[in-house]
Amino acid sequence: MIRFKVENHKSKIDGTGCFAAQRIPARKKIGQLGGEIVSVRVARQRIKQQKKVAMVEFGDGYALDASINANALRYLNHSCAPNTYMRCCYQKVEFYSLRPIKKGEELTCNYGETHHEGKRRCTCGAPNCVGKI
């Protein structure tokens, strides 16, 4: 479920992005990432077959595969200066606004640890960009 209107468009960061279609106030739940709950073993097998990965591991042996039964939040790109944060609990992935987000602004999140293990070049363009994901 997504509580605010969002749209997917071409992103300056990477491929397709998720953009606010309306103003989003600070500290509000934007919505829950759609997907299929699978075992981490299955998730890691699927990652090897995907060009664009949309997978979140929960740490309890399960993961959310957002490439299946996805919603618009699947296209939230990484940024070193994000405007949202991700909360993972009870096998759900939720996004919340860190600050007011303007209509038309791309929604971004700092992914934290990823399967890229710091080997993928970051293209967020933020002044504080660390250069790798």
C-alpha positions in Angstrom: 0.0 0.0 0.0 1.3 3.4 -0.9 -0.1 6.4 1.0 1.0 9.2 -1.3 0.8 9.5 -5.0 4.1 8.5 -6.7 5.1 8.0 -10.3 7.9 6.2 -12.1 10.0 8.1 -14.6 13.5 8.1 -16.1 16.0 9.0 -13.3 19.3 11.0 -13.4 20.6 8.6 -10.8 20.0 5.2 -12.4 17.4 3.9 -14.9 13.9 4.4 -13.6 13.2 6.3 -10.4 10.2 6.9 -8.1 9.0 10.5 -8.0 6.6 12.2 -5.7 3.4 13.1 -7.6 2.3 15.3 -4.7 4.0 17.1 -1.7 5.0 14.6 1.0 5.3 16.1 4.6 8.3 15.2 6.8 8.3 12.1 9.0 5.3 10.4 7.2 5.0 6.8 6.1 5.1 6.8 2.3 4.2 3.2 1.9 5.2 -0.4 1.9 7.3 -2.1 -0.8 5.5 -4.7 -2.7 7.0 -8.1 -3.4 7.2 -11.8 -2.6 8.6 -13.2 0.6 11.2 -15.9 -0.2 14.0 -17.7 1.6 17.4 -16.0 1.5 18.7 -19.0 -0.4 16.0 -18.5 -3.1 16.6 -14.7 -3.1 20.4 -15.1 -3.7 19.7 -17.6 -6.6 17.3 -15.1 -8.2 19.9 -12.2 -7.8 22.3 -14.1 -10.0 19.7 -14.1 -12.8 18.7 -10.4 -12.5 20.3 -7.4 -14.1 18.5 -4.9 -11.8 18.2 -6.3 -8.2 15.3 -5.4 -6.0 15.8 -7.6 -2.9 15.8 -6.8 0.8 17.0 -9.4 3.3 15.4 -9.4 6.7 18.1 -11.2 8.7 15.7 -14.0 9.8 16.4 -16.3 6.8 13.9 -14.5 4.6 13.9 -11.7 2.0 11.5 -9.6 0.0 11.9 -10.0 -3.8 10.5 -6.7 -5.1 10.8 -7.8 -8.7 7.7 -10.0 -8.2 4.3 -8.4 -7.3 6.2 -5.1 -7.2 4.7 -1.6 -6.8 6.1 1.9 -7.7 8.4 2.0 -4.6 10.5 -0.8 -6.2 12.2 2.0 -8.2 13.4 4.0 -5.2 17.1 4.7 -6.1 20.0 4.9 -3.6 21.4 8.3 -2.6 24.1 9.2 -0.1 21.8 12.2 0.8 18.4 10.5 0.9 15.0 12.1 1.5 13.5 8.8 2.8 14.6 6.0 5.1 13.7 2.3 4.9 12.3 0.4 7.9 12.4 -3.4 7.8 10.4 -5.4 10.4 7.9 -8.2 10.5 8.9 -9.1 6.9 7.8 -5.7 5.6 9.8 -3.0 4.0 8.4 0.5 4.6 9.6 3.9 3.5 9.2 7.1 5.5 10.0 10.7 4.5 13.0 12.3 6.3 12.0 15.8 5.4 9.3 17.5 3.3 9.5 16.2 -0.3 8.4 18.4 -3.1 6.1 17.3 -5.9 8.3 16.1 -8.8 11.2 15.3 -6.5 12.8 11.8 -6.8 12.4 9.6 -3.7 15.8 8.2 -2.6 17.0 6.1 0.2 20.5 5.2 1.5 20.5 1.4 0.9 23.2 0.7 3.5 24.8 -2.7 3.1 24.1 -4.2 -0.3 25.1 -7.4 -2.2 27.5 -5.1 -4.2 29.8 -5.0 -1.2 31.1 -1.5 -2.1 32.1 -2.6 -5.6 29.5 -0.7 -7.6 30.1 3.0 -8.4 27.5 5.3 -6.8 25.8 7.7 -9.2 23.7 9.7 -6.8 25.4 13.0 -7.4 25.1 14.1 -3.8 27.8 16.5 -2.5 28.6 14.0 0.2 28.6 11.0 -2.1 30.9 8.2 -0.8 31.4 7.0 -4.4 30.5 3.3 -3.9 27.4 1.2 -3.0 
